[in-house]
Amino acid sequence: MTAVALYVAPASSFVSPAPRAQGKQKREEFGSSLKRLKWDEREQRAVETNQGDERTDSGTVIRMETSLAVFEILAFDKKGRAVQGLNKNDFIVTEDSAPQEVAALSPGDGSTVPRSIILIIDYSVSQSPFIESSVAAAKALVDRLKPNDRMAIVTDDVVLLAPFTRDKLKLKDGLDSLRRRARSKRFGRSEQYSALLATLKELTGGAERPIIIIQTDGDELSNLRNAAVAPSGAEAPVMPRDSSKEYSLEDIYTAAEKTRAPIYAVIPGVRFAGVPPEEHVDRARRLFGKLFNLQQELGGWGRQLTPTFETYLRSRAQTALRQQLALAGIANLTGGWAEYLEEPGHASEIYDRIFSGIERRYILTYYPTNTKRDGKLRRVEIKVRNHPDYIILGKKSYYAENK
């Protein structure tokens, strides 16, 4: 089966957009899909203001008669090692408990199906300690791209810094421009979720084998609608409801679930997710140690304020925890994972680990026995035959095409 045949229809939506020629993809167009979103108070979600227009910035939607479900998966043994050398007969697939026949299985190393990697990078002021090392790590990732791979770069300004290209020099120049901006104190706007939503709506649909890597601390979370409402499958980020955006975290989760792109989240800063609560204050103190030490030097006044400062640290820790859980939730939902970049020097190994995971994935396809075009969510389970101890990492659902 050829690479084109594998993607005759995406797993997530069974809609195959025709990619736009790169020469026509203008940078100023990126993010226009967000301008069409308006918050619906009755439905408590973002809605399109031009429902009848099926044209997006990534191409024109084409309805396909043949539905081919496509899943990118990783198989791990009980020791956490990626399992290689499997074939299509080694997999058991069920959709809403109904058995499915695997049509094809291809390696994910780029030798069969080219990859379209999208890097979303946050270069806001809070990320200044990580920009230098992260740019270097991203440039090393660029060097590892196969000849047929493409890459695009998006910033937290909701700017398409580099449209999809195979030109590694252009990609590196774009990354270097972020380094220069940070050095001159020109930072991004911390609109990382907006950049992610625009990417999901505008770049993934027409891309062959899209993969998203987003590096951010996710501090735009408090500006989203209904920040106190829990997205499906994630812990509730309890945040103020006042918002400057027309969309919620739930809207972003839904958009992520409807795309076939796995998302890898690189989260810079002190880690709180997965850390025992009793350690949170000490970890928060690492973020604000200088202020704490100054307070202690103030003698009695400092001691009087210490309980207040401890409360402040707990509050900051909870905010960081919610931000990290939200990002990890998106990654897990799409079959990717979250990495925690606590020290700038670890960026290289994290990017290397993500790319190695991408290389070891399988691309599994099947024709669903349920041919209804009802737009409903379908649950998929993938196992390795005769190996109940193997763990499969990948998406576990998709939305069928709606009539």
N, C-alpha and C positions, 0 to 999 in steps of 0.2 A: 504494500500500500504506500502510495506516495505521501509526501508531507502535506500536500494540498488536500488530499482526500481525508486526512486525519481531522482537518478542521473545516469540513463542509458545514458543520453547525456547532456552535459552542455548547458545552455541557450546561452552562448556567441559564441560557435563555433560548437556545435553539434558534438564534437569529444570527445571521452572518453578514456583518457590514462589509462593504467593499472598501478597502483602504484608500484614502485620498493620496494622490500623488504628492510627494514631499515638497515639490516646488510650489504647491498651492497652499501648503499649511503655514499660515502666517502666525507669528508669535502673538500678535495682539488679539487673535481670535481665542486663544486659550483662556478658559475660565468663563466664556460666554454662557455656558449651560447653567452656571450658578445664578446668572441674572434672570433666568426664566423661572426660577423657583420662588414660590410664595408660600408662606406658612398658612395652613388651613386649621383654624382653631377648632372647628367641629371634628375633623378627622384626626387632628393632632399629628400631622405629618406635612412634609413639603410636597407641593403639587406643581406640575408644569403649567405655565400660563398659556402655552400654545400646544394643547394636547394633540391637535390634528397634524402637527408637523413632526414627521419621523426623521427628519434630517438632523444629524448631530455634527459636531466639529470633527469627528473621526471618520465620517463617511455617510453613505446612504444605506438605510436598512433594506435588506433584501430578504423576503420570506422564502424559506426553503421547504420543499415537500418532504425531503428526507431528513430525519432527525438522528443525529449521531451524538451520543453522550461522550464527552471527553473528560477524563480525570487524570491529573498529575499526582502520582503517589510515590512515597518512599516506604520501603520495607525494612524493618529493623529486627534483628534477633534479640534474644533475651539479655544479651550483653550490651545492647545499644549500638551494634555495628550494622551499617547498611548492607543489605543482602543484594548481591548482584547475580546475574546469570539466570534469572527467572524467565519463563516464557508464558504465553497467554493461557496455556492449559494449567498453569500453577495457581491461577486465581479463581476464586469463587465470588461472584457478584450477585447481590440481590437489590432490587429497587422496591421499596415499600413491601418488603418480605417476599417479592416475586423473583424467582431465579432469572438471571440474564446470561446470555451467551457473549463472551468476550469476542469482539470482532478482530482486534489487533492490539499488539503491545510493542511499543518502540522505546528505545533508550532516550533519556532526556539530556544527553551530553551535547546536543547540538549537531550531531552527525547526521541525524535523520530529519528532525524538525528544527529549523532556525528559531532562535529565541528573540523576543522583543522585551528587553529589560528597561524598566523605568525606575530611575533613582529620584526620590523626592528627598531633598536635603534641607534641613532647617538651619539657617545661618543667622538666626536672631541673636540678640545680645546675650541671652542666657546660655547660648551654645558656644560662645567665644573660646572657652578652653579646649573645645574638641574640634574646631574647624580645621586647623592645620593638619592634624593627624588623620582626620576623616577624609579630607581631600586627597591626601597621599594614599590612603587605603582604597578609595574609590578609583583613583588612577591605576592602581595595581589591578583592580577588577577589570577595568577597561582593557588592560593588556592581555587578560585571559580570554576575552571574547573570541569566538570562532569567526572565520571569515564571513559567514552568512548571518551572524547575529547582528541585531541592531540595538541601539540604546538611545534613550531620551533622558533629559535631566530637567526636573521641575523644582522650583524653590518655594519656600514658605511665603513668598510674595504672591503666590498663584501666578507665576511666570514660567513659561516654557523656555527655559534657558537654552536648551539644545533639543530641537525636534529629532525624531528618530533618524539615526544615521549610522553608517558603518565606518565612518571616518573617525579613527581613534584620536587623531590630532585635534579635531574640532571638539570632541568630548573633553579632552584634557584641557583645552583652552577655556572651555566653559567652567570647569571645576576650578582652574587657576583664577578665574575672574572672581569667584566667591572668596577665595583667599585674599585677593587684593582688596575687595570691598571690606572685609572684616578688619584688615590691617589699617584701613583708612576710617574705621569706625562707622561704616555704612552697613548697617545690619538689616536683616529681614524683618517682616511684620508679624511673625508668629501665627500665620494663618495656615497651619499645617493640615488641619482637617479639611479646610476649604480646598487646599491644593490636592489632597487625596480624593475628595469627591469629584473635582473637575477631572482628575486623571481617570477615575473609574468611568465617568460619563463620556469622556472625549478621546481618550487614547487607547483604551483596552479593546474596544469593540472591533476595530478594524485591524488589530495587530495579530500577527501570527505568534502563538504561544506567549502571551503577555505574562510578565513576572514583575512584581513591584517590590522595591526595597525602599522603606521610608525611615529616615533617621530624624528623630525628634523627641522632645520630652512631652509633647502633646498638651502644652499649656493653653491651647485655644479651647479646650474642653468647656471651660466655664462660659464661653461666649455662644455656645450652641443652644438651640431651643431644648426645653424639657430636660435639662441636664440632670434633674433629679429622677428622671424615669429610666429604669434599667433597660438596656437593649437586650434582645433575645440571647440567652446563653451567657450573659455576662453579669457581674456584680454591679449593683446600682451605684453610679457616681453621684453622691448627694451634693449637688452644687446649687447655687442660686439660679432662679428661673429667668432672671432678666437676661436678654440676649440681643446681640446685634446681628444675628444670622437668621436666615429664613429656613433653616434645616436643623435637625436634631442629630444626636449620636445614633439614634435608631435608624434614621434615614441613611446614614453612612454605612451602618451595618447591613442594611438591606441592599444598598448598591454594591457592597463588597460581596454579598452572598449571590448576587445576580451575575457577577463576573466570573470568568474562568481563571482569573489570575491569582496565583498564590501570593500572599503578602508577607514579607519579612519585616518586622519592626526592630530597628536598632534604637534603643532607648538610652541616651546619655544621662549621666548623673548618678547619684547615690541610689542604690536599689532598695526598694521597699516591698515590691511584689514578691510573695513567697518567703518573706522574712518574718520571724516571730514578732508579734506586736510589742513585746517587751524590749526589743532592740530598736524600735522606731525612733525614740527620743535621742538616743546616742547617735544614730545615723543622721538625724536631722541636725544635730549639733555639729556634725562634720561639715554641713553646708553653711552653718552660721557660727562657726567656732570663734572667729575674731570678735564678733559682737558679744558673744558669751564671755570671752576672756576679759574684754573691756568692762563688762558689767561686774565681774568678780573683783576686778581691781578697784572698784568704787567703794569697797568696804561694806559698812552696814546698809547703805542705800541699795547696793547691789544685791545683798542677801535678801532684803525685803522684796525686791523685784523678781527674784529667782523663780518663785512659783508662777508668776505671770509669764515669765520667759519660757518656763517649761510648758505652760499651756500653749503658748505661741508655737513652740517646737512641735508639739503634738498635732496642732492644726496644720502646720506646713507638711508634716509627715503624711497626714491623712490626704491632703490635697495631692501630693506626689504619688501616693499609693493609688488613688482613683485614676489619675492620669495614666499610670503604668498599666493598671488593670484594663482600662479601656483599649489601649493600644494592643496589649497582648490578646485581648478578646477578638479583635479584628483579625490578627494574624492567625490565631487558632481556628477561627471560623472558616478561613480560606485555605487551610491546609499548610500554612507556613508556620513560623514560630517567632518568638520574641527573643532578642539578645539584649543584654544589659551592659552598656559601655560605661563602666565606673571609672576607668582610668583612660586618658587619651591614648596612651601607648598601646592599648588593647584593640584599637580600631582595626588594624591590619589583620589580626587573627580572627576577628569576628567576621569581617567581610570575606576572608578566605573560607571560613566555616560555612557561611551561607552559600557561596558559589560552589563549594564542594557538594553541598546538599542538593543544589540545583542539578549538578552534573550527574548525580546518582539516582535521580528520579526516573520513574517509568511513566510513559504516556499510554494509558489504557482507554480503549474505546469500546462501546457497544451500542447496538440499536435497541432502545427500550421497547419492551413488549406492550407497554401502555402507550398507545399512540394518540390519546386524547390531548387536544390542545386547549387545556383548561386553565393555564396560568398558575397552577397550584405547585406548592413546594413538595418535592419528592425526596424521600430519605434513601440514601444509598449506603450499603455496607459492603466492604471489600475485605476478603480474607485470603490467606495463602493456604492452599490445599495441604492437608496433613501437617500443618504447622500452626497449631493454635497458640503457640508461644510467640509467634511473630506479631509485631505491631505495625499497623499500616497508618502512615501519616498522609493525610490528604483531605480534600473536601468530602463532606458526608451528606451533601444535599445539593439540589439545583431546582430552579424554577422552570417548569415546562413553558413552552411558548403559548401565548394567549391568542385566541382567534381574532 
